[in-house]
Amino acid sequence: MAKTSPVEFIQQVRAETRKVVWPTRRETIMTGVMVMIMTLILAIFFFAIDSGFEALVGFLLSLAAK
């Protein structure tokens, strides 16, 4: 494999960066909002699952204590 000089590397990086299609401000905001919504939904889901397991384990431990 041929070695690339630092100057060539920087030129290649700039050329590739020009090809990138950057998201618009609206797309970025919408994606951020969707991430927040999904995070909230998952937090509620895992809270419900954790609470259910906590109640189940508490119930089983109360049966074992009798």
N, CA, C and O atoms as a Tripos MOL2 file, in Angstrom:
@<TRIPOS>MOLECULE
protein
  264   263    66     0     0
PROTEIN
NO_CHARGES

@<TRIPOS>ATOM
      1 N           0.8420   -1.1710    0.0000 N.3       1 MET1
      2 CA          0.0000    0.0000    0.0000 C.3       1 MET1
      3 C           0.8910    1.2390    0.0000 C.2       1 MET1
      4 O           1.8440    1.3230    0.7750 O.2       1 MET1
      5 N           0.5810    2.1960   -0.8680 N.am      2 ALA2
      6 CA          1.3870    3.4110   -0.9800 C.3       2 ALA2
      7 C           1.1640    4.3010    0.2340 C.2       2 ALA2
      8 O           0.0620    4.3980    0.7750 O.2       2 ALA2
      9 N           2.2530    4.9460    0.6390 N.am      3 LYS3
     10 CA          2.1430    5.8670    1.7800 C.3       3 LYS3
     11 C           1.6160    7.2140    1.3000 C.2       3 LYS3
     12 O           1.9440    7.6740    0.2060 O.2       3 LYS3
     13 N           0.7990    7.8300    2.1340 N.am      4 THR4
     14 CA          0.2170    9.1290    1.8160 C.3       4 THR4
     15 C           0.8910   10.1880    2.6800 C.2       4 THR4
     16 O           1.0400   10.0130    3.8900 O.2       4 THR4
     17 N           1.2920   11.2750    2.0590 N.am      5 SER5
     18 CA          1.9100   12.3500    2.8250 C.3       5 SER5
     19 C           0.8250   13.0810    3.6100 C.2       5 SER5
     20 O          -0.3520   13.0020    3.2590 O.2       5 SER5
     21 N           1.2100   13.7910    4.6650 N.am      6 PRO6
     22 CA          0.2070   14.5370    5.4520 C.3       6 PRO6
     23 C          -0.5640   15.5550    4.6110 C.2       6 PRO6
     24 O          -1.7570   15.7600    4.8330 O.2       6 PRO6
     25 N           0.1020   16.1900    3.6520 N.am      7 VAL7
     26 CA         -0.5730   17.1810    2.8060 C.3       7 VAL7
     27 C          -1.6210   16.4890    1.9310 C.2       7 VAL7
     28 O          -2.7390   16.9860    1.7920 O.2       7 VAL7
     29 N          -1.2660   15.3510    1.3440 N.am      8 GLU8
     30 CA         -2.2160   14.5940    0.5290 C.3       8 GLU8
     31 C          -3.4030   14.1290    1.3720 C.2       8 GLU8
     32 O          -4.5530   14.1650    0.9320 O.2       8 GLU8
     33 N          -3.0980   13.6980    2.5770 N.am      9 PHE9
     34 CA         -4.1660   13.2330    3.4700 C.3       9 PHE9
     35 C          -5.1610   14.3510    3.7460 C.2       9 PHE9
     36 O          -6.3690   14.1280    3.6750 O.2       9 PHE9
     37 N          -4.6780   15.5480    4.0580 N.am     10 ILE10
     38 CA         -5.5570   16.6940    4.3350 C.3      10 ILE10
     39 C          -6.3850   17.0280    3.0930 C.2      10 ILE10
     40 O          -7.5720   17.3350    3.2030 O.2      10 ILE10
     41 N          -5.7690   16.9680    1.9220 N.am     11 GLN11
     42 CA         -6.4990   17.2390    0.6820 C.3      11 GLN11
     43 C          -7.5990   16.2130    0.4620 C.2      11 GLN11
     44 O          -8.7020   16.5630    0.0410 O.2      11 GLN11
     45 N          -7.3080   14.9590    0.7420 N.am     12 GLN12
     46 CA         -8.3050   13.9010    0.5890 C.3      12 GLN12
     47 C          -9.4500   14.0750    1.5810 C.2      12 GLN12
     48 O         -10.6140   13.8610    1.2450 O.2      12 GLN12
     49 N          -9.1080   14.4630    2.7970 N.am     13 VAL13
     50 CA        -10.1420   14.6890    3.8150 C.3      13 VAL13
     51 C         -11.0520   15.8290    3.3840 C.2      13 VAL13
     52 O         -12.2740   15.7240    3.4900 O.2      13 VAL13
     53 N         -10.4640   16.9190    2.8990 N.am     14 ARG14
     54 CA        -11.2760   18.0560    2.4330 C.3      14 ARG14
     55 C         -12.1680   17.6480    1.2690 C.2      14 ARG14
     56 O         -13.3330   18.0440    1.2170 O.2      14 ARG14
     57 N         -11.6410   16.8670    0.3390 N.am     15 ALA15
     58 CA        -12.4270   16.4220   -0.8140 C.3      15 ALA15
     59 C         -13.6070   15.5660   -0.3620 C.2      15 ALA15
     60 O         -14.7180   15.7220   -0.8670 O.2      15 ALA15
     61 N         -13.3700   14.6680    0.5810 N.am     16 GLU16
     62 CA        -14.4530   13.8090    1.0770 C.3      16 GLU16
     63 C         -15.4730   14.6150    1.8760 C.2      16 GLU16
     64 O         -16.6720   14.3450    1.7980 O.2      16 GLU16
     65 N         -15.0090   15.6020    2.6440 N.am     17 THR17
     66 CA        -15.9110   16.4310    3.4430 C.3      17 THR17
     67 C         -16.8410   17.2410    2.5490 C.2      17 THR17
     68 O         -17.9930   17.4800    2.9110 O.2      17 THR17
     69 N         -16.3560   17.6660    1.3870 N.am     18 ARG18
     70 CA        -17.2100   18.4120    0.4460 C.3      18 ARG18
     71 C         -18.3440   17.5390   -0.0930 C.2      18 ARG18
     72 O         -19.3800   18.0630   -0.5020 O.2      18 ARG18
     73 N         -18.1650   16.2320   -0.0990 N.am     19 LYS19
     74 CA        -19.1840   15.3120   -0.6140 C.3      19 LYS19
     75 C         -20.2960   15.0360    0.3980 C.2      19 LYS19
     76 O         -21.3560   14.5260    0.0350 O.2      19 LYS19
     77 N         -20.0550   15.3710    1.6640 N.am     20 VAL20
     78 CA        -21.0210   15.0840    2.7210 C.3      20 VAL20
     79 C         -22.2650   15.9510    2.5370 C.2      20 VAL20
     80 O         -22.1660   17.1520    2.2870 O.2      20 VAL20
     81 N         -23.4300   15.3310    2.6620 N.am     21 VAL21
     82 CA        -24.6930   16.0710    2.6240 C.3      21 VAL21
     83 C         -25.1040   16.3000    4.0740 C.2      21 VAL21
     84 O         -25.5350   15.3740    4.7610 O.2      21 VAL21
     85 N         -24.9680   17.5370    4.5280 N.am     22 TRP22
     86 CA        -25.2660   17.8650    5.9120 C.3      22 TRP22
     87 C         -26.7700   18.0440    6.0940 C.2      22 TRP22
     88 O         -27.4360   18.5520    5.1920 O.2      22 TRP22
     89 N         -27.3210   17.6380    7.2440 N.am     23 PRO23
     90 CA        -28.7620   17.8080    7.4680 C.3      23 PRO23
     91 C         -29.1120   19.2830    7.6510 C.2      23 PRO23
     92 O         -28.2860   20.0900    8.0790 O.2      23 PRO23
     93 N         -30.3500   19.6080    7.3160 N.am     24 THR24
     94 CA        -30.8110   20.9830    7.5130 C.3      24 THR24
     95 C         -31.0920   21.2070    9.0010 C.2      24 THR24
     96 O         -31.1180   20.2650    9.7940 O.2      24 THR24
     97 N         -31.2980   22.4530    9.3510 N.am     25 ARG25
     98 CA        -31.6060   22.7880   10.7520 C.3      25 ARG25
     99 C         -32.8960   22.0890   11.1850 C.2      25 ARG25
    100 O         -32.9880   21.5750   12.3000 O.2      25 ARG25
    101 N         -33.8900   22.0760   10.2940 N.am     26 ARG26
    102 CA        -35.1740   21.4400   10.6070 C.3      26 ARG26
    103 C         -35.0050   19.9400   10.8310 C.2      26 ARG26
    104 O         -35.5700   19.3840   11.7720 O.2      26 ARG26
    105 N         -34.2240   19.2820    9.9640 N.am     27 GLU27
    106 CA        -33.9860   17.8440   10.1160 C.3      27 GLU27
    107 C         -33.2800   17.5450   11.4410 C.2      27 GLU27
    108 O         -33.6040   16.5690   12.1180 O.2      27 GLU27
    109 N         -32.3200   18.3870   11.7990 N.am     28 THR28
    110 CA        -31.5870   18.1920   13.0470 C.3      28 THR28
    111 C         -32.5130   18.3430   14.2520 C.2      28 THR28
    112 O         -32.4460   17.5540   15.1950 O.2      28 THR28
    113 N         -33.3760   19.3580   14.2180 N.am     29 ILE29
    114 CA        -34.3090   19.5850   15.3320 C.3      29 ILE29
    115 C         -35.3080   18.4350   15.4220 C.2      29 ILE29
    116 O         -35.5960   17.9480   16.5160 O.2      29 ILE29
    117 N         -35.8390   17.9960   14.2780 N.am     30 MET30
    118 CA        -36.8090   16.8900   14.2860 C.3      30 MET30
    119 C         -36.1710   15.6030   14.8050 C.2      30 MET30
    120 O         -36.7960   14.8570   15.5580 O.2      30 MET30
    121 N         -34.9480   15.3500   14.4080 N.am     31 THR31
    122 CA        -34.2570   14.1540   14.8970 C.3      31 THR31
    123 C         -34.0400   14.2480   16.4080 C.2      31 THR31
    124 O         -34.2290   13.2640   17.1230 O.2      31 THR31
    125 N         -33.6520   15.4080   16.8880 N.am     32 GLY32
    126 CA        -33.4640   15.6000   18.3320 C.3      32 GLY32
    127 C         -34.7510   15.3940   19.1090 C.2      32 GLY32
    128 O         -34.7470   14.7860   20.1790 O.2      32 GLY32
    129 N         -35.8560   15.9030   18.5660 N.am     33 VAL33
    130 CA        -37.1620   15.7330   19.2270 C.3      33 VAL33
    131 C         -37.5390   14.2530   19.2560 C.2      33 VAL33
    132 O         -38.0300   13.7560   20.2690 O.2      33 VAL33
    133 N         -37.3100   13.5520   18.1460 N.am     34 MET34
    134 CA        -37.6340   12.1220   18.1060 C.3      34 MET34
    135 C         -36.7950   11.3350   19.1090 C.2      34 MET34
    136 O         -37.2950   10.4060   19.7440 O.2      34 MET34
    137 N         -35.5350   11.6970   19.2510 N.am     35 VAL35
    138 CA        -34.6770   11.0290   20.2390 C.3      35 VAL35
    139 C         -35.2180   11.2610   21.6460 C.2      35 VAL35
    140 O         -35.2660   10.3310   22.4510 O.2      35 VAL35
    141 N         -35.6240   12.4900   21.9470 N.am     36 MET36
    142 CA        -36.1750   12.7850   23.2790 C.3      36 MET36
    143 C         -37.4650   11.9960   23.5330 C.2      36 MET36
    144 O         -37.6620   11.4580   24.6230 O.2      36 MET36
    145 N         -38.3350   11.9310   22.5300 N.am     37 ILE37
    146 CA        -39.5950   11.1960   22.6810 C.3      37 ILE37
    147 C         -39.3230    9.7090   22.9110 C.2      37 ILE37
    148 O         -39.9150    9.1020   23.8030 O.2      37 ILE37
    149 N         -38.4340    9.1250   22.1160 N.am     38 MET38
    150 CA        -38.1200    7.6990   22.2740 C.3      38 MET38
    151 C         -37.4760    7.4330   23.6360 C.2      38 MET38
    152 O         -37.7560    6.4170   24.2730 O.2      38 MET38
    153 N         -36.6120    8.3500   24.0770 N.am     39 THR39
    154 CA        -35.9820    8.2000   25.3910 C.3      39 THR39
    155 C         -37.0370    8.2160   26.4960 C.2      39 THR39
    156 O         -36.9760    7.4160   27.4290 O.2      39 THR39
    157 N         -37.9950    9.1200   26.3900 N.am     40 LEU40
    158 CA        -39.0680    9.2010   27.3860 C.3      40 LEU40
    159 C         -39.9210    7.9310   27.3800 C.2      40 LEU40
    160 O         -40.2610    7.4040   28.4400 O.2      40 LEU40
    161 N         -40.2650    7.4430   26.1890 N.am     41 ILE41
    162 CA        -41.0680    6.2150   26.0880 C.3      41 ILE41
    163 C         -40.3220    5.0320   26.7050 C.2      41 ILE41
    164 O         -40.9050    4.2470   27.4520 O.2      41 ILE41
    165 N         -39.0250    4.9080   26.3870 N.am     42 LEU42
    166 CA        -38.2400    3.8020   26.9560 C.3      42 LEU42
    167 C         -38.0870    3.9400   28.4680 C.2      42 LEU42
    168 O         -38.1180    2.9380   29.1820 O.2      42 LEU42
    169 N         -37.9240    5.1690   28.9690 N.am     43 ALA43
    170 CA        -37.8160    5.3770   30.4150 C.3      43 ALA43
    171 C         -39.1000    4.9250   31.1150 C.2      43 ALA43
    172 O         -39.0490    4.2580   32.1480 O.2      43 ALA43
    173 N         -40.2430    5.2900   30.5500 N.am     44 ILE44
    174 CA        -41.5230    4.8830   31.1410 C.3      44 ILE44
    175 C         -41.6700    3.3660   31.0890 C.2      44 ILE44
    176 O         -42.1010    2.7470   32.0610 O.2      44 ILE44
    177 N         -41.3090    2.7650   29.9480 N.am     45 PHE45
    178 CA        -41.3950    1.3120   29.7940 C.3      45 PHE45
    179 C         -40.5410    0.5960   30.8350 C.2      45 PHE45
    180 O         -41.0210   -0.3060   31.5220 O.2      45 PHE45
    181 N         -39.2710    0.9990   30.9520 N.am     46 PHE46
    182 CA        -38.3910    0.3210   31.9070 C.3      46 PHE46
    183 C         -38.7870    0.5970   33.3450 C.2      46 PHE46
    184 O         -38.5790   -0.2560   34.2080 O.2      46 PHE46
    185 N         -39.3540    1.7670   33.6320 N.am     47 PHE47
    186 CA        -39.8610    2.0410   34.9720 C.3      47 PHE47
    187 C         -41.0030    1.0840   35.3040 C.2      47 PHE47
    188 O         -41.0660    0.5480   36.4110 O.2      47 PHE47
    189 N         -41.9080    0.8710   34.3430 N.am     48 ALA48
    190 CA        -43.0380   -0.0340   34.5590 C.3      48 ALA48
    191 C         -42.5520   -1.4720   34.7640 C.2      48 ALA48
    192 O         -43.0320   -2.1630   35.6630 O.2      48 ALA48
    193 N         -41.6170   -1.9210   33.9460 N.am     49 ILE49
    194 CA        -41.0800   -3.2760   34.0840 C.3      49 ILE49
    195 C         -40.3840   -3.4370   35.4290 C.2      49 ILE49
    196 O         -40.5820   -4.4360   36.1210 O.2      49 ILE49
    197 N         -39.5690   -2.4530   35.7970 N.am     50 ASP50
    198 CA        -38.8480   -2.5140   37.0700 C.3      50 ASP50
    199 C         -39.8180   -2.5180   38.2470 C.2      50 ASP50
    200 O         -39.6270   -3.2640   39.2070 O.2      50 ASP50
    201 N         -40.8470   -1.6960   38.1760 N.am     51 SER51
    202 CA        -41.8440   -1.6640   39.2620 C.3      51 SER51
    203 C         -42.5750   -3.0010   39.3660 C.2      51 SER51
    204 O         -42.8510   -3.4790   40.4670 O.2      51 SER51
    205 N         -42.8850   -3.5970   38.2280 N.am     52 GLY52
    206 CA        -43.5510   -4.9040   38.2320 C.3      52 GLY52
    207 C         -42.6820   -5.9790   38.8670 C.2      52 GLY52
    208 O         -43.1570   -6.7710   39.6810 O.2      52 GLY52
    209 N         -41.3970   -6.0040   38.4890 N.am     53 PHE53
    210 CA        -40.4870   -6.9900   39.0940 C.3      53 PHE53
    211 C         -40.3010   -6.7340   40.5920 C.2      53 PHE53
    212 O         -40.2170   -7.6710   41.3860 O.2      53 PHE53
    213 N         -40.2390   -5.4520   40.9660 N.am     54 GLU54
    214 CA        -40.0990   -5.1230   42.3870 C.3      54 GLU54
    215 C         -41.3070   -5.6380   43.1780 C.2      54 GLU54
    216 O         -41.1450   -6.1930   44.2640 O.2      54 GLU54
    217 N         -42.5050   -5.4560   42.6420 N.am     55 ALA55
    218 CA        -43.7140   -5.9330   43.3100 C.3      55 ALA55
    219 C         -43.7240   -7.4580   43.3810 C.2      55 ALA55
    220 O         -44.0980   -8.0310   44.4040 O.2      55 ALA55
    221 N         -43.3160   -8.1090   42.3040 N.am     56 LEU56
    222 CA        -43.2720   -9.5710   42.2690 C.3      56 LEU56
    223 C         -42.2830  -10.1190   43.2940 C.2      56 LEU56
    224 O         -42.6010  -11.0520   44.0320 O.2      56 LEU56
    225 N         -41.0910   -9.5410   43.3390 N.am     57 VAL57
    226 CA        -40.0750  -10.0160   44.2950 C.3      57 VAL57
    227 C         -40.5400   -9.7340   45.7210 C.2      57 VAL57
    228 O         -40.3520  -10.5630   46.6110 O.2      57 VAL57
    229 N         -41.1420   -8.5770   45.9390 N.am     58 GLY58
    230 CA        -41.6680   -8.2750   47.2770 C.3      58 GLY58
    231 C         -42.7330   -9.2640   47.6950 C.2      58 GLY58
    232 O         -42.7550   -9.7030   48.8450 O.2      58 GLY58
    233 N         -43.6260   -9.6260   46.7710 N.am     59 PHE59
    234 CA        -44.6610  -10.6010   47.0470 C.3      59 PHE59
    235 C         -44.0640  -11.9640   47.3730 C.2      59 PHE59
    236 O         -44.4760  -12.6140   48.3340 O.2      59 PHE59
    237 N         -43.0880  -12.4000   46.5680 N.am     60 LEU60
    238 CA        -42.4510  -13.7040   46.8020 C.3      60 LEU60
    239 C         -41.6890  -13.7230   48.1260 C.2      60 LEU60
    240 O         -41.7010  -14.7350   48.8260 O.2      60 LEU60
    241 N         -41.0360  -12.6340   48.4760 N.am     61 LEU61
    242 CA        -40.3260  -12.5780   49.7460 C.3      61 LEU61
    243 C         -41.2980  -12.5830   50.9280 C.2      61 LEU61
    244 O         -40.9970  -13.1470   51.9800 O.2      61 LEU61
    245 N         -42.4630  -11.9530   50.7510 N.am     62 SER62
    246 CA        -43.4510  -11.9700   51.8400 C.3      62 SER62
    247 C         -44.0070  -13.3700   52.0330 C.2      62 SER62
    248 O         -44.3220  -13.7610   53.1560 O.2      62 SER62
    249 N         -44.1300  -14.1240   50.9580 N.am     63 LEU63
    250 CA        -44.5770  -15.5230   51.0830 C.3      63 LEU63
    251 C         -43.5110  -16.3760   51.7910 C.2      63 LEU63
    252 O         -43.8400  -17.2590   52.5820 O.2      63 LEU63
    253 N         -42.2520  -16.1050   51.5010 N.am     64 ALA64
    254 CA        -41.1580  -16.8920   52.0930 C.3      64 ALA64
    255 C         -40.9960  -16.5530   53.5720 C.2      64 ALA64
    256 O         -40.5070  -17.3860   54.3350 O.2      64 ALA64
    257 N         -41.3890  -15.3660   53.9940 N.am     65 ALA65
    258 CA        -41.2020  -14.9540   55.3900 C.3      65 ALA65
    259 C         -42.2620  -15.5760   56.3130 C.2      65 ALA65
    260 O         -42.0930  -15.5790   57.5330 O.2      65 ALA65
    261 N         -43.3130  -16.0840   55.7560 N.am     66 LYS66
    262 CA        -44.3860  -16.6380   56.5880 C.3      66 LYS66
    263 C         -44.0260  -17.9880   57.1210 C.2      66 LYS66
    264 O         -44.8170  -18.5980   57.8410 O.2      66 LYS66
@<TRIPOS>BOND
     1     1     2 1
     2     2     3 1
     3     3     4 2
     4     3     5 am
     5     5     6 1
     6     6     7 1
     7     7     8 2
     8     7     9 am
     9     9    10 1
    10    10    11 1
    11    11    12 2
    12    11    13 am
    13    13    14 1
    14    14    15 1
    15    15    16 2
    16    15    17 am
    17    17    18 1
    18    18    19 1
    19    19    20 2
    20    19    21 am
    21    21    22 1
    22    22    23 1
    23    23    24 2
    24    23    25 am
    25    25    26 1
    26    26    27 1
    27    27    28 2
    28    27    29 am
    29    29    30 1
    30    30    31 1
    31    31    32 2
    32    31    33 am
    33    33    34 1
    34    34    35 1
    35    35    36 2
    36    35    37 am
    37    37    38 1
    38    38    39 1
    39    39    40 2
    40    39    41 am
    41    41    42 1
    42    42    43 1
    43    43    44 2
    44    43    45 am
    45    45    46 1
    46    46    47 1
    47    47    48 2
    48    47    49 am
    49    49    50 1
    50    50    51 1
    51    51    52 2
    52    51    53 am
    53    53    54 1
    54    54    55 1
    55    55    56 2
    56    55    57 am
    57    57    58 1
    58    58    59 1
    59    59    60 2
    60    59    61 am
    61    61    62 1
    62    62    63 1
    63    63    64 2
    64    63    65 am
    65    65    66 1
    66    66    67 1
    67    67    68 2
    68    67    69 am
    69    69    70 1
    70    70    71 1
    71    71    72 2
    72    71    73 am
    73    73    74 1
    74    74    75 1
    75    75    76 2
    76    75    77 am
    77    77    78 1
    78    78    79 1
    79    79    80 2
    80    79    81 am
    81    81    82 1
    82    82    83 1
    83    83    84 2
    84    83    85 am
    85    85    86 1
    86    86    87 1
    87    87    88 2
    88    87    89 am
    89    89    90 1
    90    90    91 1
    91    91    92 2
    92    91    93 am
    93    93    94 1
    94    94    95 1
    95    95    96 2
    96    95    97 am
    97    97    98 1
    98    98    99 1
    99    99   100 2
   100    99   101 am
   101   101   102 1
   102   102   103 1
   103   103   104 2
   104   103   105 am
   105   105   106 1
   106   106   107 1
   107   107   108 2
   108   107   109 am
   109   109   110 1
   110   110   111 1
   111   111   112 2
   112   111   113 am
   113   113   114 1
   114   114   115 1
   115   115   116 2
   116   115   117 am
   117   117   118 1
   118   118   119 1
   119   119   120 2
   120   119   121 am
   121   121   122 1
   122   122   123 1
   123   123   124 2
   124   123   125 am
   125   125   126 1
   126   126   127 1
   127   127   128 2
   128   127   129 am
   129   129   130 1
   130   130   131 1
   131   131   132 2
   132   131   133 am
   133   133   134 1
   134   134   135 1
   135   135   136 2
   136   135   137 am
   137   137   138 1
   138   138   139 1
   139   139   140 2
   140   139   141 am
   141   141   142 1
   142   142   143 1
   143   143   144 2
   144   143   145 am
   145   145   146 1
   146   146   147 1
   147   147   148 2
   148   147   149 am
   149   149   150 1
   150   150   151 1
   151   151   152 2
   152   151   153 am
   153   153   154 1
   154   154   155 1
   155   155   156 2
   156   155   157 am
   157   157   158 1
   158   158   159 1
   159   159   160 2
   160   159   161 am
   161   161   162 1
   162   162   163 1
   163   163   164 2
   164   163   165 am
   165   165   166 1
   166   166   167 1
   167   167   168 2
   168   167   169 am
   169   169   170 1
   170   170   171 1
   171   171   172 2
   172   171   173 am
   173   173   174 1
   174   174   175 1
   175   175   176 2
   176   175   177 am
   177   177   178 1
   178   178   179 1
   179   179   180 2
   180   179   181 am
   181   181   182 1
   182   182   183 1
   183   183   184 2
   184   183   185 am
   185   185   186 1
   186   186   187 1
   187   187   188 2
   188   187   189 am
   189   189   190 1
   190   190   191 1
   191   191   192 2
   192   191   193 am
   193   193   194 1
   194   194   195 1
   195   195   196 2
   196   195   197 am
   197   197   198 1
   198   198   199 1
   199   199   200 2
   200   199   201 am
   201   201   202 1
   202   202   203 1
   203   203   204 2
   204   203   205 am
   205   205   206 1
   206   206   207 1
   207   207   208 2
   208   207   209 am
   209   209   210 1
   210   210   211 1
   211   211   212 2
   212   211   213 am
   213   213   214 1
   214   214   215 1
   215   215   216 2
   216   215   217 am
   217   217   218 1
   218   218   219 1
   219   219   220 2
   220   219   221 am
   221   221   222 1
   222   222   223 1
   223   223   224 2
   224   223   225 am
   225   225   226 1
   226   226   227 1
   227   227   228 2
   228   227   229 am
   229   229   230 1
   230   230   231 1
   231   231   232 2
   232   231   233 am
   233   233   234 1
   234   234   235 1
   235   235   236 2
   236   235   237 am
   237   237   238 1
   238   238   239 1
   239   239   240 2
   240   239   241 am
   241   241   242 1
   242   242   243 1
   243   243   244 2
   244   243   245 am
   245   245   246 1
   246   246   247 1
   247   247   248 2
   248   247   249 am
   249   249   250 1
   250   250   251 1
   251   251   252 2
   252   251   253 am
   253   253   254 1
   254   254   255 1
   255   255   256 2
   256   255   257 am
   257   257   258 1
   258   258   259 1
   259   259   260 2
   260   259   261 am
   261   261   262 1
   262   262   263 1
   263   263   264 2
@<TRIPOS>SUBSTRUCTURE
     1 MET1         2 RESIDUE 1 A MET
     2 ALA2         6 RESIDUE 1 A ALA
     3 LYS3        10 RESIDUE 1 A LYS
     4 THR4        14 RESIDUE 1 A THR
     5 SER5        18 RESIDUE 1 A SER
     6 PRO6        22 RESIDUE 1 A PRO
     7 VAL7        26 RESIDUE 1 A VAL
     8 GLU8        30 RESIDUE 1 A GLU
     9 PHE9        34 RESIDUE 1 A PHE
    10 ILE10       38 RESIDUE 1 A ILE
    11 GLN11       42 RESIDUE 1 A GLN
    12 GLN12       46 RESIDUE 1 A GLN
    13 VAL13       50 RESIDUE 1 A VAL
    14 ARG14       54 RESIDUE 1 A ARG
    15 ALA15       58 RESIDUE 1 A ALA
    16 GLU16       62 RESIDUE 1 A GLU
    17 THR17       66 RESIDUE 1 A THR
    18 ARG18       70 RESIDUE 1 A ARG
    19 LYS19       74 RESIDUE 1 A LYS
    20 VAL20       78 RESIDUE 1 A VAL
    21 VAL21       82 RESIDUE 1 A VAL
    22 TRP22       86 RESIDUE 1 A TRP
    23 PRO23       90 RESIDUE 1 A PRO
    24 THR24       94 RESIDUE 1 A THR
    25 ARG25       98 RESIDUE 1 A ARG
    26 ARG26      102 RESIDUE 1 A ARG
    27 GLU27      106 RESIDUE 1 A GLU
    28 THR28      110 RESIDUE 1 A THR
    29 ILE29      114 RESIDUE 1 A ILE
    30 MET30      118 RESIDUE 1 A MET
    31 THR31      122 RESIDUE 1 A THR
    32 GLY32      126 RESIDUE 1 A GLY
    33 VAL33      130 RESIDUE 1 A VAL
    34 MET34      134 RESIDUE 1 A MET
    35 VAL35      138 RESIDUE 1 A VAL
    36 MET36      142 RESIDUE 1 A MET
    37 ILE37      146 RESIDUE 1 A ILE
    38 MET38      150 RESIDUE 1 A MET
    39 THR39      154 RESIDUE 1 A THR
    40 LEU40      158 RESIDUE 1 A LEU
    41 ILE41      162 RESIDUE 1 A ILE
    42 LEU42      166 RESIDUE 1 A LEU
    43 ALA43      170 RESIDUE 1 A ALA
    44 ILE44      174 RESIDUE 1 A ILE
    45 PHE45      178 RESIDUE 1 A PHE
    46 PHE46      182 RESIDUE 1 A PHE
    47 PHE47      186 RESIDUE 1 A PHE
    48 ALA48      190 RESIDUE 1 A ALA
    49 ILE49      194 RESIDUE 1 A ILE
    50 ASP50      198 RESIDUE 1 A ASP
    51 SER51      202 RESIDUE 1 A SER
    52 GLY52      206 RESIDUE 1 A GLY
    53 PHE53      210 RESIDUE 1 A PHE
    54 GLU54      214 RESIDUE 1 A GLU
    55 ALA55      218 RESIDUE 1 A ALA
    56 LEU56      222 RESIDUE 1 A LEU
    57 VAL57      226 RESIDUE 1 A VAL
    58 GLY58      230 RESIDUE 1 A GLY
    59 PHE59      234 RESIDUE 1 A PHE
    60 LEU60      238 RESIDUE 1 A LEU
    61 LEU61      242 RESIDUE 1 A LEU
    62 SER62      246 RESIDUE 1 A SER
    63 LEU63      250 RESIDUE 1 A LEU
    64 ALA64      254 RESIDUE 1 A ALA
    65 ALA65      258 RESIDUE 1 A ALA
    66 LYS66      262 RESIDUE 1 A LYS
